[in-house]
Amino acid sequence: MKAIVYEKYGPPDVLQLKEVAKPTPKNNEILIRIYATIVSAEDPRARSGTFPPLLWLLGRIITGLIRPKNPILGMYLAGEIESVGKDVKLFKEGDQVFALTGTGLGAHAEYRCLPEEGTGAVAIKPANTTYEEAAAVCDDPITALPFLRDKGNIQSGQKVLIYGASGSVGTNAVQVARYYGAEVTGVCSTTNLELVKSLGADKVIDYTKEDFTKSGQTYDIIFGTVGKTSFSRCKSSLKQRGIYLTTVPTLAIVLQMLWTSMVGSKKVRIAFAGLRPSSEITKDLIFTKELIEAGKIKPVIDRRYPLEQMAEAHRYVEKGHKKGNVVITVVG
């Protein structure tokens, strides 16, 4: 099978299209023919071996201390089950699925084996999406949902601000917050204002022209999805008992989380959502499917690349300006 392989850490050019052995499913596994995958913000970090300081050691333990442990990146995929192991009961050949591979990665290839239960998470893909669209939304269960619902305890009528509202996490977060009945303010750049409005944001702030922290508005939840905000900067914009969420757990954030858990009414919370039990992630994957089929969430795709242009996709994602997700079409 074809796969994008990297054998050393480095720039996008270390990614090479190669022929590798096609996997064979074990008794409890399904073999998925991958039709689409994505390049998430984590993929360039794993490829280059660079992680936030607090997560560097953990990141390298997962990806490999000296060289890549798993030479095929990619955590999110959508495709069709080609074959199943003899003990598989939840799926059958021909099922159309979307999935998270977990720390085993390996989605940037034509095939991937996954256990029906256990590592990663697999669910029947939404009936009203293409494979590309399904791949573009399957990161939602480990981002917007556990942050806003579980850590933020989002409630109907609350005021929620999403900073980085046009990115892959942000576009999902805006829609999830609207689903839970919140009044949503999105913060993004000029070129993305209309996109964020179309996702249901009640108000959109152009950060190139306005600093939301100086407006006098206060929010029940401020969700920093791209690591460009800080609790100290946002604290005055939080209501009493307000919650600050961030996807980038720096040392300062972890210390603030511990401190605010004991002192003060305004809290800092983070979610190591990808490290949750696979059973929890699977439930959220199925819930995401239901939201999409009900029209509550729609996929947002910025660009599409064929598998052969993976390096170009990485270069684009590394610029940090993608809107929604960057999809890789494996099977046209």
Summary of the structure (lengths in Angstrom):
residues: 332
radius of gyration: 19.6
end to end distance: 15.3
largest distance: 61.3
contacts: 1166
relative contact order: 0.16
helix: 34%
strand: 27%
